[in-house]
Amino acid sequence: MVSINASLIKELRNRTGIGIIECKKALIESQGDIQIAIDNIRKSNQFKFDKKSYRVANEGIILIKIDNLNKYGVILEINCETDFVSQSINFKKFGNKIISTALYEKITQLELLQSKFEEEKNLLSAQFGERIDIRRLSILLGNLIGSYIHNNNRIGVILSAKNAEIEFLKHLSMHIAASNPIYINSKDIPKDIIEHEYQIQHDITMQSQSSVKEEVRKKIIEGRMRKFIEEITLTHQKFILNPQKTVGQIIHEKNVEIHHFIRFEIGQYNNIEKDSI
């Protein structure tokens, strides 16, 4: 029998939001395979699609710095254990020093940045009595880069585009911060992601709508797949500043080309960047 440890249960609970007992049961049934456990939980309608992310840290800050030409941007996540530390002046000064160094010295490797500030990090950690981590670093180059920091530095977005104005890119970055898309548009979604989701929705529909005709079930699945795509793609989402239109419609009207976006949220498991439409 596969050993189900506490960390595996915690990870599944963070990703699904269901109880400890249900998580342990799902992991036992899946023989410790967390993805199979998630699929089975989804099929039982216990939680919604989690966009492949879960919490791994409670506190910290997201920082963004862009060069004077708005063509080179850096986004950084630094973690700590409490909100008290994350909002302290010394912690923020430390973060600003790190991101400024990353920008001006064009440091693109997280390991190099961590090594450069290891001693200062350890001193600050000893001062606060908390673990401090320089956790994530991403670089973005483009024709024009905009950004937005939300919710007391807990969410940050940088975005590169062509034929755009900085103010519009700020608004679009606000949208990305709030709506959390994964891809720019539907053609960016990998085929295996679509196939996997279709199978999930097929199994759910077969369980809940087994008595209806097959053609009706197909329409239900198609509708759910459209909703799935709308939720995870930027261009299909309703623009938060003009909900009567999608982001795709807005950027088409403005003749803007979105090339890349990077969204960091404190404690998020991973980050996905996608190419332009």
N, C-alpha and C positions, 0 to 999 in steps of 0.2 A: 504493500500500500504506500502511495506517495505521501511524504511528510508535508503537511500544510502548516507553515510557520506563521508567526504573528505579522511579520513584515509583508508577506504575500496577501494576507487577509486585509491589512491596512491599505495596501495599494489598490486592491479591488474595491474596497469600500470608498476610497477617495474618488475612484473613477466612476462609480455607479450610484453612490449615495444610499445604498441599502444597508440593512443591519448586519452586524457581525456574524450572527448565526446563519443568515441567508448566504453571506459571502463564503463562509467556511463550507457550507453544504454545496454551493456551486463549484468551489474549487475541488472538493472531493469528487464530485461527479465528472469534472473535466480532467481529473488526475493531475491537478496542479497547473494546467495550461490556462493562463489568465485570459487570453483572447477568446478561447472557446467558452470559458466561464462568462465573459461579457456577452458573447453572442447568445448564449442560452438565457441569460438574464433579460436581454433585450427581447427575445422571442416570447418571454413570459410577461412582457409589457411592464416590467418593474422600474425601468428608467428610460430616459431619452438619450439619443446619440450624444456622446460627450466630446465630439470634435477632437478625439485623440489627445486629450490633455487631462492632467490631474495635478493636485497640489503636492508639492514636495517641500515647500518652505512657507512659513507664516508671514514673515516680515522682511522689509528691505526697501530698496528704492530702484526705480528705473531712471536712467539718465540718458539724455540725447545731446550731442554736440555736432554742429554742422559748420563747415568752413565758410569763409566770407563770400565765396562764389556760389554757394548753395549747390555744390556738385559732389561733395564728399561728406558723408555723414556716418556717425558712430552711435550705436545704441548699446547700453551696458546695464546689466543687472547685478546688484550687490545685495547679498542676503545677511540678515542677522536674526536674532531670536525674538525680540520684542519691539513693539511699536515705539516705546520710549527711546530705544537706541536708534531706530530708523529715522526718527525725527530730530535727533540731536544735531547740533551745529557741527561737532567734530566728525561725526559719521558722514554728513553731507559734504564737508570739506574734503574728506578722504576720497569720497566718490568723485567729486569734481576734479580732484588732482589726477585720479586714475584716467578718467575719460578725456581730460585735456591732453594727457600724455599720449593716449591712444590715437587721438586726432592729429596732433602736431608731429608726432614721430612716426605716423602711419603704421602703427602696430596692428596687425590683423589676426595674430594668433593669441588665443586666450591664455595658453600655457606660458607664453613669453610675458604677457602682462601680469599674470599671477606671480611668476618668478621675480619680476622687477619690484613688486610691492609686497612680497612675502614678509619681510621684516617689519615694515610699517603696519601691515595687517595684523601680525601677531602682537605687536605692542598695543594697538587699539583694542584688540580682542581681550588682552589682559586688563586693560583699563576699564572696560565695560563688564568684564566677567561673562562675556557671551561669545559664542562662535560667530565668526564673520567669514563670509565666502564671496570671492569675486567669481560669480557663477557663469555669466553668459556675456558674450561680446559678438556683435555683428557689424559689418561694414556695408555701406551702400554707396554706389557711385551712379551718377545719372546726369541727364541734361539739366534737371532741376529737382531739388529735394526739399520736401516739406515735412513738417513734423507736428506732433501734438503729445503733450503729457497730461494724463487724466488721473483724478482721484488720489491727490496727495502723493504723486510719483509712483503709484502702484501699477499704472498701465502706460506704456509708451508706444508710439507708432512713428516710423519714418517711411516715407513714400517717395518714389522717384517717378517722374513723368516728363512728357514732352508737350509743348504747346499749352502750357498751363501757367497760372499765376500763383504766387506763394499763398495768397489768402485762400484761394480755392483748394489748394493742396492741404492747407490746415483744416479746412472744413471736411475734406475727404478723410483725412487722418482721424478727425474726431469721430466720423462715422465708423471707421475700422475699429477704433478703440471701443466703441459702444456695441457694435454688431458682431465683431469677431469672425469675419469671413476667413476661410482657409485658402481658397483659390481665387484668382482674379475672375475667371469665367469657366463655363462648363467644360470647354475643351481642354482645360488644364488638369481636370480631375483624371487621375490614372484609371485605366480600364479595370484593373483589379479592384479598386475601391468601389466603382459602380457595380461590378458583378457581385461583390461581397454584400453590398447594401441591398441589391435586388433580391438575393437569396434570403436575406433576413426578412425583408418585407413579404416575400412569397410565403415563407414559413409562418409568419404572423397572420397573414390573410387566410391561409389554409386552416389555421386553428380557429380564428374568430369568425370566418365567413364560409365555412365548409358547406353550408346548405345552399348557397347561392350559385348561380350559373357561372361557368368558367369565364365567359366573356365579361361578366360583371366583376369577377375577381381581378381580371386583367386590368380593367379600368381603375379599380381601387389601387392596385399596385402602381400603375402609371401615375396616378395622382399623388401617391406618397413619394414616389421617386422625384417628381417635379418639386415637391415641397423640400425634400432632402437637398436637391441641387440648389434651390433658392436660398436655403439657410446657410450653405457653406461657400457660395460664390459671391464675390463683391458686386459684380455687374447685375446680378439678379435680385439683389436686396433693395428694398425700398429705402431711398435716401432719407436719413433722419431729419434733414433740414427742409425736405420737400417730399413728404410721404406719398404724394400723388404720382411721383415718378420713381423709376428705378435708377440706381447709380449708372447703369449702362446707358439709359436715355440721357441723363445729365451730361455725361462725358462725351456722348455722341454730339449733342447740341453744341458743346463747347469745343469740339474737335480736339479733345485731350486724349493722349495716349498714356495709359498707365503701364509702367514697365515692371516695377517691383514694389512690394511693401513688406515691412517687417513689423510684427507686433509682439512686444514683450509684456507679459503680465507676471507680477510677483508670484513665484512658486509654480508657474506653469511648467508642465513636464517637457514640452518641446515647442519648437517654433517652426513654421513652414513658410517658406518664401516661394513665390511663383512668378514666372515670367510674364511678359506683357501680352495683351490681347492682340 
